C-alpha cells in the first residue's frame, strides 16, 4: 500500500518499515517486564483473529466455487452414469436368473435368497 502497487518496493520504504516493526517489537518487550513475551503473544493472537475469519470465508467461497467447476460437474455425471449402468445391469442379471430358476421350478425359494 505504501508503494502504490509497485511489485518491488524502494529501499528507503523497506528500511522504514523494517525499523518501525523492530522498534514496535522492542518497545513491547521492554514495556512488558517479566511477562513481555506473554503480552506480545496476546497481541499477536488478537491481531490474527480477523485474518482467521477472512481465511474461513476464503475456504467457504472456494468450496462453493469447486462445486460449480466443470471437472467436478463431469465427475458427478460420470458417477451417476456408472451407478445407473451398474443398477440396470444388476437388474437384468437378476431377471435372467429368475427366469432360469422359474424354468426349473425353484423360483419361490431362490427369489427370497436373491433378495437377501
Buried (B, 14 or more C-beta within 10 A) or exposed (E): EEEEEEEEEEEEEEEEEEEEEEEEEEEBEEEBEEEEEEBBEEEEEEEEEEEEEEEEEEEEEEEEEEEEEEEEEEEEEEEEEEEEEEEEEEEEEEEEBBEEBEEEEEBEEBBEEEEE
